[in-house]
Amino acid sequence: MAQPATIYKSGPFKYVWNYLSWKLDDFKAYLLGYRCYRASLFQAGTNPPEAVVLENTLGITVTYDYIAPGEYAAILDKILFASPDETIDGKKIDIFITPSVTGPAGLDLMYFSAAAVFFNVVSINSYDTNVNAFADDLLGNDTSSTFEIRVYNK
């Protein structure tokens, strides 16, 4: 016997399923007070970060580029930012990466940051205090790195 979700996600019911799923996202955004894009990031060598998308109620597609050691760009498929803390339609925005600082008992500290730098570009940085420089191979290695963009309803 087929699962009901499988039946509704195919054939003529897929449109109803998609609509209900979209309305559920709206209700969730209403309750939380924001919509978001959240992804776990992993980076190695001179490759751009790879993302496992955990949540995407903003409906955006994000590609990642390698700029230099420890410096990366997240490029959104839509123009979203009017300033580093406001969307083009005047809504408050937060961009962050967690953890922002990591290391055992204050040793071997690694710093992570993310900030909007252009209408559809976010700068992501990873810094290693052992070498006092931006460095690769830190995102997702020895720690879980989660990148998030939140757009608040008001």
Secondary structure, DSSP 8 states (H G I E B T S, - for coil): ---HHHHHTSGGGHHHHHHHHHHHHHHHHHHHTEEEEEEEEE--TTS--EEEEEEESS---EEEEEEETTEEEEEESS--EEETTEETTS-BEEEEEE-SEE-GGGSS-EEEEEEEEETTEEEEEEEETTTTEE-SS-TTSSS-EEEEEEEE--
